[in-house]
Amino acid sequence: MKKEERVVSKHYVNQREKRIAMVYVSVCFIVLFSITGFFFLKNNSSSRIFGRKEKLVSRMENIERFKELQTMAALQCDTLYAGIKKFKPNVYASYEENDIRYELNDLKGIYLKNSWDRRYKMFEQISTLYDMWLTDRKELWCQKENLRDFTINLQDCEMGVRELKKN
């Protein structure tokens, strides 16, 4: 008998070998993915990543709150400016000065509530500036009144001296 040679294709792979190859590739993929994931999470722990996000979000919220507070304080500063500009110390209206003082203390209070943040220092400085302006207006009025009184006294004295010289 002739030896029958079985012709087997070099590209022929049976089902069992296909399954073994699939399992082998799957195991390699899972192991490689696990190792990569482990090193990624080890170096970038999720708490640090989410912590940075939360910190950034809270910082953005703080900036937004500060901008809103600035807008509100700008209106308050405009009101203060108009109030001090029209303030007349010779007219006894203590309620006007009390309103201005209340607004000034309100501005200063914004800083005192948030003294940990240096940005809020400007509210105290604005309050101090307007307070100095109000005080200067009152002092200037007092000095003008004193000058007017001294001028009147001087004129009275000059008239008295003239009368004494005539007699």
VENSUL-V795923 format. One record per residue. N is the residue number from 1. RES is the residue in one small letter. PHI is phi as a letter, one per 30 degrees, with the letter a starting at -180 (* if undefined). BURIAL is I if it has 24 or more other ideal C-beta (glycine too) atoms within 12 Angstrom, else O. Layout:
N&RES&PHI&BURIAL, N&RES&PHI&BURIAL
This chain:
1&m&*&O, 2&k&d&O, 3&k&d&O, 4&e&c&O, 5&e&c&O, 6&r&d&O, 7&v&c&O, 8&v&c&O, 9&s&d&O, 10&k&d&O, 11&h&c&O, 12&y&d&O, 13&v&b&O, 14&n&d&O, 15&q&d&O, 16&r&d&O, 17&e&d&O, 18&k&d&O, 19&r&d&O, 20&i&d&O, 21&a&d&O, 22&m&d&O, 23&v&d&O, 24&y&d&O, 25&v&d&O, 26&s&d&O, 27&v&d&O, 28&c&d&O, 29&f&d&O, 30&i&d&O, 31&v&d&O, 32&l&d&O, 33&f&d&O, 34&s&d&O, 35&i&d&O, 36&t&d&O, 37&g&d&O, 38&f&d&O, 39&f&d&O, 40&f&d&O, 41&l&d&O, 42&k&d&O, 43&n&d&O, 44&n&b&O, 45&s&d&O, 46&s&d&O, 47&s&d&O, 48&r&d&O, 49&i&d&O, 50&f&d&O, 51&g&d&O, 52&r&d&O, 53&k&d&O, 54&e&d&O, 55&k&d&O, 56&l&d&O, 57&v&d&O, 58&s&d&O, 59&r&d&O, 60&m&d&O, 61&e&d&O, 62&n&d&O, 63&i&d&O, 64&e&d&O, 65&r&d&O, 66&f&d&O, 67&k&d&O, 68&e&d&O, 69&l&d&I, 70&q&d&O, 71&t&d&O, 72&m&d&O, 73&a&d&I, 74&a&d&O, 75&l&d&O, 76&q&d&I, 77&c&d&I, 78&d&d&O, 79&t&d&O, 80&l&d&I, 81&y&e&O, 82&a&d&O, 83&g&d&I, 84&i&d&I, 85&k&d&O, 86&k&c&O, 87&f&d&I, 88&k&b&O, 89&p&d&I, 90&n&d&O, 91&v&c&O, 92&y&d&O, 93&a&b&O, 94&s&d&O, 95&y&d&O, 96&e&d&I, 97&e&d&I, 98&n&d&O, 99&d&d&O, 100&i&d&I, 101&r&d&I, 102&y&d&O, 103&e&d&I, 104&l&d&I, 105&n&d&O, 106&d&d&I, 107&l&d&I, 108&k&d&I, 109&g&d&O, 110&i&d&I, 111&y&d&I, 112&l&d&O, 113&k&d&O, 114&n&b&O, 115&s&d&O, 116&w&d&O, 117&d&c&O, 118&r&d&O, 119&r&d&O, 120&y&d&I, 121&k&d&O, 122&m&d&O, 123&f&d&I, 124&e&d&I, 125&q&d&O, 126&i&d&I, 127&s&d&I, 128&t&d&O, 129&l&d&O, 130&y&d&I, 131&d&d&I, 132&m&d&O, 133&w&d&O, 134&l&d&I, 135&t&d&O, 136&d&d&O, 137&r&d&I, 138&k&d&O, 139&e&d&O, 140&l&d&O, 141&w&d&O, 142&c&d&O, 143&q&d&O, 144&k&d&O, 145&e&d&O, 146&n&d&O, 147&l&d&O, 148&r&d&O, 149&d&d&O, 150&f&d&O, 151&t&d&O, 152&i&d&O, 153&n&d&O, 154&l&d&O, 155&q&d&O, 156&d&d&O, 157&c&d&O, 158&e&d&O, 159&m&d&O, 160&g&d&O, 161&v&d&O, 162&r&d&O, 163&e&d&O, 164&l&d&O, 165&k&d&O, 166&k&d&O, 167&n&d&O
